[in-house]
Amino acid sequence: MENIALEELAQLMGTRAHMYNMLSRAFVAEADDEFIRQLRSMHFPQGTGSAATDSAYRQLYAYLRRPAESIIDDLAVDYARTFLGVGTMESRAAFPFESVYTSEKGLLMQEARDEVLAIYRAEGLEQTLNNPYNEGEDHLALELLFLCALAKRSQEALEAGDEAAAEACLLTQGNFMHDHVLNWALEWAADVPKYAQLPFYPAFAQLTEAFLREDAALLRELVGAEEDDRAADDGADTTNEAAQETRHAKEA
Amino acid sequence: MAEEMGFAAAHDGAEAQQQELGRLALKSFTEGGISPEEAQAVLNAPEPPRTWTPPTAQDGFDYCPDELEDRMINPGSGVGAYAALLQPTEAAPLPPHEAIPALFAKMKPYRQFLATILETCREGSETPTVDAALEPCYEFCSCVYSPIALRKMLVNAGALVNVLEWEDEAAAPEEPQLETAPDEDDFLEDADEFLEEELQQLEQEAAEAAEEEELLSGSVYDQEGYLVIEDEAEGAWLTTDEGLAYLDSIDPRKEFRAAVAQHPEIDDAFYDIIAYCAEEPRNITAIVQHYADDPRFGPSTYYPSYVVDRLEQIGALAWRKNWTPTEMGLEILAERQAQ
């Protein structure tokens, strides 16, 4: 963090918080009029340096710029199909819960949920994150919201000139990202296009995956993690492979 | 004779055995019984070869357990074509002159809403105008469908079109047909397999790029090169010729006379219920109690609620927290009273 001005870094933290907030909103519940209106009013970045990010924004733009009259109903149906398993064979879906992807039997409310709940409590964010949503604490939207809250804290610490607090907060984000987000969210993002019939949620899943990879690299650079097994891409791939093996063994 | 005694062959493989049993049963009746040797021969007869094949997934059954234990564990499995339920076949679309009457027949309680949309869009109307015209109809929550859903039904039936989409399709230029080289096939046949795969991949990439280019055609960018959505006109809705023809053919008075003619045993009841509701708006309980002892109604004919439904569908009665005669209903009543 020495070579980056604190002011710029605080602004960067704010941008991260906004991004996590938007991604969280996309997955926590069905899209409503307000969310669609907000999306249609945004400028969709291009030339970000990430082909996946640019592609995801283009897909969102193409879908939203000529919305069908029944877009809210269509997206609600697709949300239920993609994330709740409604109307799919054997009720399969891309369930956005860490427990489903990391537990042996693919169930909800497993060890992952208990671990993230403990982390939320340790940071004093349990009530904030679970209100008004009534989901399991290991829901992707809540985990992204947690990262959003910590990014805001980092921003506030940097604006106050407290580098130590900001660095500690960034370290917490990096650890949480590695232990509870990248270990399953990338595989989940690959599952979303298998169930969605509209391009809206696959585009958001692609955007989420691309942003998580970039943010993990950013956190590594900021916090200065040097251990090989803390590298987000390698660690995530290894952990993802283990998660896939667990799921394949369960399905066999 | 065996068939008359009920020994119908269940399976092809057991037909011979069934016929033998039938013969023995007949003999037992006509000749006073069968010999022990014949009875033992039947008991010792080998089980006929199974010729019935359980249905498979190709027949539409995703699972059809054969063993009784399996059927007990999975009751109902193998019953019906489960896979077909997940992918229901769609009926062929009807032409507008058939689809529109079918829609109105299917949506009898909501005919007023559909007719209001078609009437409002006779010369073309924008979405807010159509919604405003429908708003009074929703005052007493008498329709579970939103204006969006109702318009979609009419569009699918061919009674309504969105003018913006219609104009886009009419204005869309035809894509030029590219001429292929006359010896293109000969070139592919002579090409190396690796080159053929490369060509296919390039073609696929070109197709994907063309598809994305078409998807983003007309895009707007800001000074940073970011994509920006500009508000577009919602377009107008226009009733089609077929929709207008059906709309103009709707004659509530004719439908009322037809309903009365269809029910000669309660023809007066149509007028009586309108008159009863004209005295004072009534709820269904009051109407049913008022005609509880009326000999015209009953399980052998119709109930008063049936007449109320028909009058609502015709447009002679409307629900406004109570059943109230409409303007048409009052006119019909006045004509009847004038006779």
Interface residues (C-beta under 8 A of the other chain):
Chain A: R40 S41 H43 F44 P45 Q46 G47 Y57 R58 Y61 A62 L64 R65 R66 E69 S70 D73 M89
Chain B: L86 T127 I148 A149 R151 K152 E212 L215 L216 S219 Y221 D222 E224 G225 Y226 L227 V228 I229 E230 E232
